[in-house]
Amino acid sequence: MGNQNKKDYSLVDLINNDPSYKGLKKNLDGFKKGSDEYYLQLFDELPLSSWPDYKTFLKNQAIQINDPLDIMDENTNEYSKTFRSSLSKDNLISCFDTKGMATIYDHFQFIVRNFPDNDCLGVRPTNPETGELEEFYSYQTYKKVNQRAQDLASGIMTIVNSKRKKKLSKNDFIVSILSYNRPEWALLDIACQFYSLPNTSLYETLGPETSEYILNLTETPILFFAKSNLYKIIDMLPDLKYLNTLVCMDELPAEELNILNSSILGKFTNINNESITLFNFSDVENLGKISIVPISPPTLDDLYTISFTSGTTGVPKGVEMLHRNISSGIAFAFSIFKTPEHKKGLQLHDICFLPLAHIFQRMILAYDLSRGVGIGFLHKPDPLVLVEDLQVLKPDFASFVPRILTKFETGIKNALEKSGFQKNVASNIISNKKTRVTARGGHDRSVVNYLVYHRILIDKIRKSLGLSNISYVVTGSAPISKSTLLFLKSSLDIGIRQGYGLTESFAGISLSEPFERDFGSCGAIGISSECRLKSVPSMGYNAKKDLKGELQLRGPQIFTKYFKKPIETSEVLDKDGWFSTGDIAYIDEKGRLYVIDRVKNFFKLSQGEYVAPEKIENIYLSSCPLITQIFVYGDSLHSYLTGIIGIDVEAVNKLMKEEFPEMSTWNDETLILNLNTNSSMRKKLLVLINSYLKTLQGFEKLHNIKVGIEPLQIADDVITPTLKIKRAKASVVFKESLTDLYNEGSLIKNGNL
């Protein structure tokens, strides 16, 4: 593992030194610190939020500290005080334990030692006789994955360094991945850790120009890819300067492999005059079994990955993430995730659904592998099969973006609508559950809940979605409606935890508690970061007075630089290590974060009003369950806003069919066409949408709209893979539609919205 930075402070250090955890420390006194038995006991005693008392933590989740390093003038309102988690007031946490459980490699080896036969990576197998998918998941064990990963890693070192004519132990290169989620993706990530090899992932949804840019910038010699991307890569080869090895994650027949190598790839060489060779994944593993290169595990200071942000402007920036960043994130997860008592000691399962190219799923994968969780993958890269695979996998927890949760909400409501005589019973149960959630909070342990509500309704809904075993769901990356959160908490009787994070913070740095009564926040800052707010006078935000301003982050979980971009780094990281997120946040009396706006994204309407489109979009998305996407646009020659919106067709149909009964006979395409051509129907929809909004002023609401099912597409380059709007590009792509909306004029002539 090597020596770690002396300044690193671990979760174990916190427990041993902070008087708040004297009860927890006492429970660990019978075990030798740093031993596997000590860690196993500690796993059972966590989360930190249970010590000394969970209710006390809920009331005071983050606190203000007096930090001498803050640059603060008491006579100005430029900054708020610094906030830290109430779970670790005096120190920021870098890892689980600097002495024995520092890196993700250490965590994985701990699981391999203690739970070698646990399910690790799983897929739904195909029946060899019928060709049909089986109704179960088949898993490789942690022991098996560990051995395969080591073989794969040794094979990578042998092939790449032989081509470069370097020592086989040389680990001065980056491994790249171009693939959808699959076990081989995770296996490769684990393999890289054996030799401290950094890796980077390319988004399948971005064009070849972006892939070429990243591969050349990182000087990647080796690229692992899904077969579906083979011909894209061949097209790129003439422009790839450093690539010398291609590895297909799908098994290519020997004849096809030979043809590709001899007839197509054979004519290419890279900038170093190295030939380019294509291998099967299994070939690299088999070579690694023969050529065993001594391993070189990472330290906290080693580079773990370069995660490219698909920014809203310009070329993507590569965020350098050290092992310290991911290890501190894992420690944060351990500090707040609770395993229910009845599941302790059992094999748990999760589904790997969100793209692994995105840092959110990367963080979840890291935590799963650190806890010995079985990870199931979709049987094909298609979100439409999610529920089918959930019904087979039956995970214990899951992570979804808000769009998936709104689809669950719509599906449940439609099913209840069609349930005939049970409809009123179901409505009464959900209504009673909603009342209970908003009045009391906490997990509902009442007899009537388990013996009546679950048996009549809740268990059936859960089973239909494959969520029978779910304890909680984690969501993030976009706003979500409070009404959706309330409905799902009530109808599924589960906790929902909303988080906040960025690529630069290795995903989540805050996460809400699952059963809070006053929900809607992103939770308090975690133990591995600290935060403060900076005033933005031009937007009317005063950090010191109102605790509203640009969110700034600092700590072990926050990145230190963009790859080969010192100027861009200096623009967001100051000399004291504060990272300016560009997000406007509010911190409440319990220390919880609410993201309410975005810096700089505002424009002026014709009557002089300033409008912040991202704030408005977030409010629409978090308030109105009828819409799934929104792009707000304002022209300085006009006094009102227009926009492009994506709608939930079933939800809209349900609310509008009484006034427009003909809608019930239309398919989705016909409905969209008629909404866009029939102004009276569109006005009705607009009035419905705006009726959900309580906090916006009249000039901040939409006056005319163009409607689609999913009008904002990555393929059109108007949104990033993380669903952020490329505002300048969207304005160009939708220019004709936006002009037509302004030519048509406001659908709300008197402006009374």
Secondary structure as UniProt FT lines:
FT   TURN            6..7
FT   HELIX           11..17
FT   HELIX           19..21
FT   HELIX           22..28
FT   TURN            29..30
FT   TURN            33..34
FT   HELIX           36..45
FT   HELIX           48..50
FT   HELIX           54..59
FT   STRAND          62..65
FT   TURN            68..69
FT   TURN            74..75
FT   STRAND          82..85
FT   TURN            86..87
FT   TURN            98..100
FT   HELIX           104..114
FT   TURN            116..117
FT   STRAND          119..123
FT   TURN            128..130
FT   STRAND          138..141
FT   HELIX           142..164
FT   TURN            168..169
FT   STRAND          175..178
FT   HELIX           183..193
FT   TURN            194..196
FT   STRAND          199..201
FT   TURN            204..205
FT   HELIX           208..217
FT   TURN            218..219
FT   STRAND          222..225
FT   HELIX           227..229
FT   HELIX           230..236
FT   HELIX           237..239
FT   STRAND          245..248
FT   HELIX           254..259
FT   HELIX           260..264
FT   HELIX           265..267
FT   TURN            271..272
FT   STRAND          277..280
FT   HELIX           281..290
FT   TURN            300..301
FT   STRAND          303..309
FT   STRAND          317..322
FT   HELIX           323..336
FT   HELIX           341..343
FT   TURN            344..345
FT   STRAND          349..352
FT   TURN            356..357
FT   HELIX           359..371
FT   STRAND          374..377
FT   HELIX           383..385
FT   HELIX           386..393
FT   STRAND          397..400
FT   HELIX           402..417
FT   TURN            420..421
FT   HELIX           422..439
FT   HELIX           447..448
FT   HELIX           449..458
FT   HELIX           459..465
FT   TURN            468..469
FT   STRAND          472..475
FT   HELIX           482..492
FT   STRAND          495..502
FT   HELIX           503..505
FT   STRAND          507..511
FT   TURN            514..515
FT   STRAND          524..525
FT   TURN            527..528
FT   STRAND          530..534
FT   HELIX           537..539
FT   HELIX           543..546
FT   STRAND          548..554
FT   TURN            556..557
FT   TURN            563..564
FT   HELIX           566..572
FT   TURN            575..576
FT   STRAND          579..587
FT   TURN            589..590
FT   STRAND          592..598
FT   TURN            599..600
FT   STRAND          603..604
FT   TURN            606..607
FT   STRAND          610..611
FT   HELIX           613..623
FT   TURN            625..626
FT   STRAND          627..634
FT   TURN            636..637
FT   STRAND          641..647
FT   HELIX           649..656
FT   TURN            657..659
FT   HELIX           661..665
FT   HELIX           668..677
FT   HELIX           679..691
FT   HELIX           698..700
FT   STRAND          702..708
FT   HELIX           714..716
FT   TURN            721..722
FT   HELIX           727..733
FT   HELIX           735..744
FT   TURN            749..750
//
